[in-house]
C-alpha cells in the first residue's frame, strides 16, 4: 500500500495506481531506465545559480568539519592496528545493493539514501561486508564452514535521519570489524569473536586515540539461551582478565542483535562516550539460509574521536 505522500501524488496526477505500477509492475530495468530519464530531464531544467542554491540547502552534500589529513592518518593507523589482530582490511564500495540493510536487519529503508541502478548509498559497512562474505562462501563449492573470517574497514557512511547534535552530520567515517564463522558447539565462535573484537578495539582506542581505559558492557538480547551471557562473562574473565567487562542488568529493548549486544565506553574531557557498539547478528544466516552461520560485528566512531581530538565537540 502506498504511503501518505504516494496517495497525495496519485490523487494529484489522477492515477490511483501510480505507486503500484512503479513498485510492482515494472521490471527493475524498466524502472531504472524510467528514473534515469526523469532525473536527466530534471537536471536539464536547472540553471547554475539554481544548482548552487539547492547545494546550499542540502545537508547531505556539505563537506565534513573535521581535519581531513588528521582523519586519514587516524584511519590508516586504525587499519594497521586492526591488521595486527588479523582483521584483513577491505575497501568497501561507497554504494551497496538496494535493501542491504532493510532486508536482513531492522532498518527502515527511509533511513537509507536509495539510488538508481538497484543501489543505495552505503549506510553501514558491516552489512556490506556480510553480503560480501556470504557471496564468497556461496561461490566456494567445498566451503569449510568452520573457517573463521575476519575483515575490517574504515568507511564513509551516509544516513538520512537528521541529528540535532553538535558535531554530527549525515556523512561520517566509522571503523568497522566483522567476524564470520559457523556454530561448532559450546558457543566457541561467539567467545572467540568477542575476545578478538574487544582486544582489537581496546588497542585501537588506547594506542591510536589515547582514550585511556575502555569499559565493555554486555547486553542480553533474544535468540540465545539464558546461560549464554554468564558463559561469555566467565570465559572473558578467565581468558582476558585485563579487560573490564560487565553486564547491563536493565539494557532496554533491541531486536537488531541476537543473543548479545555490547557497548564500549570511554571517558574523555570528563564525559562518558559510548564510542563503540556491536554484537551478534543473523545476516549471514539469512543470506545463506543456514542456521549454523554466525556473524559478529563492531563499529566505532572514528570521526567522532577525531573531532574530540580537535575540540569540535
N, C-alpha and C positions, 0 to 999 in steps of 0.2 A: 504494500500500500504506500502511495506517495505521502511524504510529509507535508507540513503546512505550506512551505514555500512552493513545493511541487503542485499542490492544489491551486494555489494562487496563480501560478504561471499557466496551468492547464485551463483555468477559467478565463484568464485574460486572452489567451490565444484561441479559445473556443474549441480546444481539442482535449477532452477529458481523459483521453488515453495516452497523452503525450509521454508522460513519465514511464508508463508501462511499455510503450513502444521502444523508447530509448534503452530501457534497462533489460527488457526481456525478449524483444522480438528481433532486434538487430544482432548480427554476429559481432564478435569482438573486432574483426577487421572493418566491418561496415561502420560501427560506432566510432572507431579511431579515425577513419577517413572523414567521417562527418564532422567530428570535433576539430580535426586539423583544418578543414575548410572554414569552420566557424571562427576559430582563433586567427587564422590568416586574414580573414576579412576584417575582424575587429582591430587587428594590428595595423592594417592599411588605413583605417579611419583615424588613427592617432597622428597628431602633429608633434613635433619635438617639444614645444612648450607644454602640451598636454601630458606627454610622457613624463617629463620632469615633475610636473605637478602630482601625478599619480605616484611616482617614485618617492616623493617627499612624505606621502601619506601612508606608504606601505611598510608596515613594521617588519615584514619578512626579508626585505632586501637591504636593510641598513647594515653597514659594517659593524663588526664587534668592537667593543670598547677596549678590550684587553690588549696588552702589548703583544703584537703578533710574533716577533722574534723570540721573546721570552716564552710564549706558548709553544712554539715549535721546539725550542730547546728542551722544555719540560716534557713534551710529547716524546721526543727521541730518548731522553733519559728514562722515561717510563717504559718504553718498549724494550730498551736494553736491559732494564731491571727485570721485567717480566720474562724476557728470554732466558735469563739466568735461572729462572724457575721452570724452564722447559715449556713455556707457553709460546707457541710459534706465532710471530706477528703476521697479520694478513691485512692488506689494503682493501677495505670493503668499498664497493661501488657507492657513489652518492645517491643512486637510485636503487630501489628494491622492487620486487614483484608486487603488484597490486594485491592487497589483502595480507601481506606478510605478517602484520601484527594482529589485525582484527579477526582473521580466520582461526588462528590457533590460540590466541590469548584473549583476555577480557578487555581489549582496547577498542573503543568506538572509532570507526573509520573517519568520523568527523574530526578527530584529533590529529589526523594524518593529512599531509598535503598530497592529495591524489593528483596524478599526472596522466598524460597521454601515453600511448603505446603500451598499455597494460602495466604501467609502472606507478610507483608512488615515491615521493622524496623520502630518503632514509630517515626514520624516526627512532629506530632502535637497532643498533648493530648486533646485539645478541640474537635478535630474531633472524636477521640476515645470515648470521653465522650458523644458526640452527638449520636453516634451509640449505646452506652450502654443504654442511656436514652430512645432512640427510641425503642430498643429491649424490655426494661422493660414495656414501655407503650403498646406496641403491645401485650404483654402477659397478660395484665390486661383486663379482659373481660368487666368489668364495670368501665373503666377508667374515673375518674372525671377529665375531660380535663382542668379545670381551676387550677389544683394543681400547685403550684409554687415550682419547684425542683431546689436545689442549691448544686453543688458539687465543690470541689477544689482538686488540687493535686500539688505536686512538682515532676517533672519528667525529666529524662534524654531524650533528643531529639537527633536525628541524621538526618542531612540534607546533601545532596550530592553536592550542589552548592558550589564552592570554594569562600572563603572570604579572600581577601588580606588585612586584617586589623589586627593590633596588638591586641593580646588577644582573637581573635576569632578562634574557632576550629569547626570541623564538628560535634562534640557532646558537649552538654551543658545542664545545668539544667534550666528549666523555671518554674515559678509559674503560675498556671492557675486557673481561676474561670469560671464557666458556670452557667447560669440560664435558665430553661426551663419552659414554660407555654403556654397559649393559648390567643388568641385575645378575650378580653371581652369588647372592645369598648373604645373610648377616649384615646387610647394609654396607657391604665392602666398598662399592663405588662411592656411595654417599660420604662415608667417612674420609676416604682418600681425597675426594674432590674438595671437601670443606677444609681439610688441613692445608692442601695445596693453595687454595684461594686465599685463606686467611694469612698464611705466611707470605705469599706474594704481595698481598695488599698492604700488610704491615711494613714490608721493606720499602715498597714504593712510597708510602705516606711518610715514613720516618726518615728515609735517606734522600729521596728526591725532593720532597717538600718540607722536610724538617718539622713535622707536625707535633713531635713528641708522642706521648703514649696514645695507643689505639685501643679502644674497648669494643668488643664484639658482643652483640645481643642477639640471642636466638629467639625466634617467634614461631610458635607451633601453628601449622596450617593443616587443613583437612587433606585426607588422601593417604595417610600413613597410620600404622597402629600407634596406640597411646605410648608404647615403650620406646618409640623412635628417638625423641628428643633426649630422654635420660641416657639412652645408649650412646648418642652422639656426644653429649656432655662428658660422660665418663671416659670416652675414647680421647677427647680433646685434652682433658685434664691429665690423662696418663701419658699421651704421646707428645703433647706440646704444652707442658705446664707453664711455659713462659708467656703464653697467650692469656689475656684477660677476657674470659668468656662467661657470660651469664645468660639466664633465660628470663624473658619478659613474662611475668605472670598474667598480665592483662594486655595482650598485644593488639586487641581490637580485631576487626574482621578484614579479611583479604582473601579473595578467591583466585588471585593471579598466580600464586605459588602453591606448590603441592608438598605437604609434609613439613617444610621448613622454609622460613624466610629469615634473613639476618640483616642487621644494621651495623655499620662500623661508625663509631663516634669518636671525634677528636675535640680538643678544646684549644681554641686559638683566640687571642685577644679577649680572654675571659668570657668567651662564648662557646657553647657546645654546638657542634655541627654534625648532623648525620651525613657524613661525607660519602659513604658507600652503602650499597643496597644490593641484595641478590637472594638466591635460593634455588630450590629445585622447581623445574617446570616440566610439563609433559609434551612440549612441542615436537621433539623428535619421535615420540611415541605416535603422535597424530600423523606426522608426515610419512612415517614408515609403516604405520598400522601394526606396531609391535609393542606390546605392553612391557617387554623386557628392557626397552630403551630407557636410558637415564641421561638427564641433561641438567647441568648446574651452571648458573650464570652469576656474574658480578659486574657491577658498574660503579664508577666513582666520578665525582665532579672535578675533572682535571682542570677545566677552565675556571671553575669556582675557586679552586685552590690558587690558580694563577692570579685571579682578581684579589684574593685575600692578601697575597704577597705584595700586590701593587697598592693595597689600601683602597680599593674601589668599593668595598662592601662595608 
